Amino acid sequence: MSIWDFFGNLASSKSQQLSWGWIDDNNIAGGINAQPFSPRQCYFVVRLSEMFLKDQRVLWKKFYPMVHGFVRHKPREFAEVAGPGQLKELGTANLDRLIGLAYPLTEPIVYNGADIDVLVGLYAVPGDDAAKLLLGSLGQLSSLAGISAEVGLKIAEVVKAGVEGLIHMDGSSLQLGARDTLRPGPPGAVGKIAKAGYLLAVNTPAKTVTYKDLWVKEGRLLQGSNPLTGRPYDEHDYMLIEVERRDTREDWRTLPLVQKHEEGFDAAIKSGASVADVKSRIGALWGPLVADVKGSAELTELDMDRVLKSIAQAIREKVAALEGGGPFETRSAAAEKVGITLRKGFDLLDVGDAFANRTAADIAQMRSNADKLQF
């Protein structure tokens, strides 16, 4: 590009629609459940699967990629920064070499039927600055040319700042951005529907991207006739955003709304009271647990019943052991009972999955009375 073309583009430049769209479901290695989300029936997680800057160095500066992501699914909102920024405290050298994959932009969210608003921006962030060495050399050369080192450095710094400002090297710059809404609806509805898949933003006009030749394998973008022989895509800057579907939440035992009840059940089982009294205490604690679980916005309807059934099953096992004397160690002297020591109480981490290895019919039957605790 000539200097006349450069300054001409500063004065006038035509807008272009950049590429943004779904990777074909058939081009995702391993397959995917791309059925539209149904309210209260599944979770979703939005993550930055991969990001790429084509130009890592411009003149004397190196740049590394960073993505700012904002996701809203009313009433919840998430804002995350994905990139090697956490490593800056250890220095900015070679941050462009970090392989960054699968950055979570949200935690698991129950899909409630509202729009999923996504706003993501790919930034080029300055890292190494080779101009520091260049300025030192210019200072030495200027003294040889009869110019004071101080004046020479000032001239060099002015030139450097001017060039950086002219081509936007003087700070982080937005390379690519996308703002879209995933809407409820069946396939073929207006706009992008809320479903699992991979959204791709590429810093090039949409008409120049051949989506049929793009593949996703293990969260990385490939280009070719198939995912086995495809090569990593490196023609333009891009962001690959994954929308993941989850049918269950394996971390429910760590949710505060569940954990806050653990101590009460544990104390009741370890109380040393009669079995009848233990049952009575547990019964009084069961109602508040049911209210919290059934009123939670962090669990699907299926997982609400899974949580209650699993905890109820664990409690029944503990009570049955109490009735048989299982968890107690009895100490005696001269046939006289001296004391009873509890071996173990109630721990959520020991609670299994009541729905595991069950048929659909069994689960449906279990769900019909999930809020009941029967000894």
C-alpha positions, 0 to 999 in steps of 0.5 A: 500500500502506498502512502497515498493509499494510506492517507486516502483510506484515512479520509474515506473507507467503505464499511464491510460486514464481518463474518459472524455465524454458527459452525454447521452442526455436522462440522463439529467432531464428536457431534452435538445435541443441537435441539433448541433449549426448553425452559427449566429443562437444561443448563447452558454455559457460554465459554470462549473456546479459542481466540486468535490474532493473525498479526502478533507483531506490528513494527517493534511491538508484540501483541497478545489476544484478550477477549472481554465477554458479557452475557446476560440471561435475565435476571443474571449477568456475567462479565469476564475477561479471557486471556493471559492477563493473570500472568502479567504480574510475572512479566509481559514477555512472550504472553503471545505464546500462551495457548488459551482454550475453553475460558468460561464466560458464565457458570452453568445457568438454568435456561428460563426461556428469556433471551441470551444476550452475548457481547464479545470483543477481541482486543490486541493488547501490547506486550513486549516493546522492542522499541525500548532497545531501539531508543537506547541505540538511537541515544547512542547513535545521536551522540556520535552524530553530534546531537546530545543524547537527551535531544536525540532520545526526545526526537526518537520518542516523539517519532515513536509516539507519533507512529504508534498513535497513527496506527493505533499501537499506543494501547489495547485496540478492539480487533473484532466484536460481536453483539447478538441475541439467542432467542427462544424458538423452534428451528427456522425461527427468526434470528439465532435460536438458543441452542448448543453449538459454536459461534464464530466471529472472523475479522474478514468480510462474511462473503469471503468465509467458506463455512462448509470448510470450517470444523471444530475439533476438541474446541479448536477451529480447523480448515479443510475438507474434513476434521481429520486432515484439516489444519488450524485456521490462521487466515484472519483474527477470530473468536470461537464461542461455545454454547454448551448444553448440560442436562444435569448439574454434577456440582449441586452438592457444593451449592450454598442453598444445599450446603447450608442444610448439611450441618443440621442433618449432621447434628441430628444424626450425631445427636445420640438421641433415640431413633424416634427423636432423630427422625423427628428432628430430621423431619423438621429440617426436611421442609426448609430444604424442600422449600429452598431446592424447589424455589431455586433458580440454579436447578432444573426441575429434574435436578430439583427432584434429583437433589431431594431424592438423593439426600432422602436416600442418604438420610434413610440409609443413615437412619436404618444404620442407627436402628441397627446400631451400625454407626455406633461403637458401644463401650462397656465395662462389667456388662454395664453400658458406659457410652456410645461413640458415633463413627460418622455423621451426614456428609453431602460429599457421600451422597450418591445420585438416586437417579443413576442407572435408573430407567426413565419409568423409574425416574418418573415414578421417583419424581412423583413424590420427590418432596416426601421423606419416608422412613 
